[in-house]
Amino acid sequence: KVWVALYTTDPTKVDVGAEVKEPSYNRQEVVMSFPVEGKSENSAQIDFSEATSNWGNITHIGIRDEAYDGNLLYFTELDNAKDILSGDQFRINVDKLKLTLT
């Protein structure tokens, strides 16, 4: 199992980014398709909880091996950063999270 984490700063290879820490935030489990030629996509929509406070400007996502703590496996900057305010919900649609092994 792996989980998607949201960051307001670049986590970098040494895992020092600022992950969202608001009470309504939890990492979300992601189910990836079977890899084909080193590429895999999320096979189900990923819905984070509705924000009950401002989460900040989400600039990066990370893939982690635990729902809490654990290791950062992959990370990337979002194509378009998203400000998550109280009442907003961060969502990743099917096939929009793409992982490529190089």
C-alpha positions as CSV (number, residue, x, y, z in Angstrom):
1,K,0.0,0.0,0.0
2,V,1.1,3.6,-0.7
3,W,-0.4,6.9,0.3
4,V,-0.5,10.4,-1.3
5,A,0.7,13.3,0.8
6,L,0.1,17.0,0.1
7,Y,2.9,19.6,0.6
8,T,3.1,23.3,0.7
9,T,6.9,23.2,0.0
10,D,9.2,20.9,-2.0
11,P,9.8,17.8,0.1
12,T,13.1,17.2,-1.7
13,K,15.0,13.9,-1.7
14,V,15.8,14.3,2.0
15,D,12.1,14.6,2.9
16,V,12.1,18.0,4.5
17,G,9.0,19.6,2.9
18,A,6.1,21.0,4.8
19,E,3.3,18.5,4.6
20,V,-0.2,19.7,5.4
21,K,-0.9,19.3,9.2
22,E,-4.4,20.6,9.6
23,P,-6.9,18.6,11.7
24,S,-9.1,17.6,8.6
25,Y,-6.1,16.4,6.6
26,N,-5.1,12.8,6.2
27,R,-3.0,11.1,3.6
28,Q,-5.0,9.1,1.1
29,E,-4.3,5.6,0.0
30,V,-3.8,5.3,-3.7
31,V,-4.3,2.3,-5.9
32,M,-2.1,2.2,-9.0
33,S,-2.6,0.3,-12.2
34,F,-0.2,-2.5,-13.1
35,P,2.9,-1.0,-14.6
36,V,3.3,-1.1,-18.4
37,E,6.7,-0.2,-19.8
38,G,7.6,1.4,-16.4
39,K,4.4,3.6,-16.3
40,S,1.5,3.3,-13.8
41,E,-1.5,5.5,-13.1
42,N,-4.0,5.8,-10.3
43,S,-6.9,3.4,-11.1
44,A,-9.4,5.1,-8.7
45,Q,-10.2,8.7,-7.9
46,I,-8.4,10.0,-4.8
47,D,-10.5,12.3,-2.6
48,F,-9.1,14.1,0.4
49,S,-11.4,15.2,3.2
50,E,-13.1,18.6,3.0
51,A,-10.8,21.2,4.5
52,T,-12.3,22.6,7.8
53,S,-9.5,25.2,7.9
54,N,-7.1,26.7,5.3
55,W,-4.5,24.1,4.3
56,G,-2.4,26.5,2.3
57,N,-1.0,26.5,-1.2
58,I,-0.4,22.9,-2.3
59,T,2.6,22.9,-4.5
60,H,3.8,19.3,-4.3
61,I,2.6,15.8,-3.8
62,G,4.5,12.8,-2.4
63,I,4.0,9.1,-2.4
64,R,4.7,7.5,1.0
65,D,4.9,4.0,2.3
66,E,2.8,4.7,5.5
67,A,-0.4,6.5,6.4
68,Y,1.5,8.3,9.1
69,D,5.3,8.9,9.2
70,G,7.0,6.4,7.0
71,N,9.3,7.0,4.0
72,L,8.9,9.3,1.0
73,L,9.1,7.1,-2.1
74,Y,8.4,9.7,-4.8
75,F,7.5,13.4,-5.1
76,T,6.7,15.9,-7.7
77,E,5.7,19.5,-8.2
78,L,2.1,20.0,-9.3
79,D,1.6,21.5,-12.8
80,N,-0.7,24.0,-11.1
81,A,-0.4,24.8,-7.4
82,K,-3.8,24.9,-5.6
83,D,-4.8,27.0,-2.6
84,I,-7.0,24.9,-0.4
85,L,-9.2,27.0,1.8
86,S,-11.8,26.0,4.3
87,G,-14.6,24.1,2.5
88,D,-12.4,23.1,-0.4
89,Q,-11.6,19.5,-1.3
90,F,-8.4,18.3,-3.1
91,R,-9.1,15.6,-5.6
92,I,-7.0,13.6,-8.1
93,N,-9.1,12.1,-10.9
94,V,-8.5,8.6,-12.3
95,D,-5.4,8.3,-14.5
96,K,-4.1,11.8,-13.5
97,L,-1.4,10.6,-11.1
98,K,1.2,9.1,-13.3
99,L,4.4,7.4,-12.0
100,T,7.2,6.5,-14.3
101,L,10.3,4.5,-13.4
102,T,13.4,5.7,-15.2
